[in-house]
Amino acid sequence: MSDFQMEVKETGEAERELGGGGRGRTSQYEPVAQEWSELGEDEAILISDLEQSDIQNLRNLLYRRFGKENVIVRSAEQEDET
């Protein structure tokens, strides 16, 4: 068996230290994930002015972090086609 070191950290701290899955930076959507983790059962987050790719990236982050069964992401095209 190889020698290795291990330490226990809070999830958020470990993710920040790892830099967002090995890409060397934290996800720009991290503030949304942090806010979501603190929501009450009867609360929701409304975000506007996102591109389709932003919506998908945010959805993927939330699903990975909190599980598909715990997150509902809805998107709608606005009158100005955004």
C-alpha positions in Angstrom: 0.0 0.0 0.0 1.3 3.5 -0.9 1.8 6.1 1.7 -0.5 9.1 1.5 -1.8 12.0 3.5 -5.4 12.7 4.3 -7.2 15.5 6.1 -10.9 16.2 6.6 -12.2 19.6 5.5 -15.6 21.2 4.9 -16.8 20.5 1.4 -16.8 24.1 0.2 -13.2 24.6 1.4 -12.0 21.4 -0.3 -13.7 22.4 -3.5 -12.1 25.8 -3.4 -8.7 24.2 -2.7 -9.2 21.8 -5.6 -10.0 24.7 -7.9 -13.3 23.6 -9.5 -12.6 20.0 -10.6 -9.0 20.3 -11.8 -9.5 23.2 -14.2 -7.3 25.4 -11.9 -10.1 27.9 -11.0 -13.4 28.0 -9.1 -16.6 27.9 -11.1 -18.0 31.3 -11.8 -21.3 29.8 -10.7 -20.0 29.0 -7.2 -21.9 31.9 -5.6 -25.2 30.4 -6.9 -24.3 27.0 -5.5 -23.4 28.6 -2.2 -26.7 30.5 -2.1 -28.7 27.4 -3.1 -27.2 25.4 -0.2 -28.6 28.0 2.2 -32.1 28.2 0.8 -35.2 27.3 2.7 -37.7 24.8 1.4 -40.1 27.5 0.2 -37.4 29.7 -1.5 -36.0 29.8 -5.0 -33.3 31.6 -6.9 -34.2 33.7 -9.9 -31.4 34.6 -12.3 -31.7 36.6 -15.5 -29.5 37.5 -18.4 -28.0 34.1 -18.9 -27.0 32.6 -22.2 -28.1 29.0 -23.0 -24.6 27.7 -22.2 -24.6 29.4 -18.8 -27.9 27.8 -18.0 -26.5 24.3 -18.9 -23.3 24.9 -17.0 -25.2 26.1 -13.9 -27.6 23.2 -14.1 -24.7 20.7 -14.4 -22.9 22.3 -11.3 -26.0 22.1 -9.2 -26.9 18.6 -10.3 -23.3 17.4 -9.5 -23.2 19.2 -6.2 -26.7 18.5 -4.8 -28.1 15.7 -7.0 -30.8 15.7 -9.7 -33.5 14.7 -7.2 -32.8 17.8 -5.1 -32.6 20.5 -7.8 -35.1 21.9 -10.2 -33.8 24.2 -12.9 -36.3 26.0 -15.2 -35.4 28.3 -18.0 -37.6 30.5 -20.2 -36.9 32.7 -23.2 -37.8 36.4 -22.6 -39.5 38.8 -24.9 -36.2 40.2 -26.0 -35.1 36.7 -27.1 -32.6 36.3 -24.2 
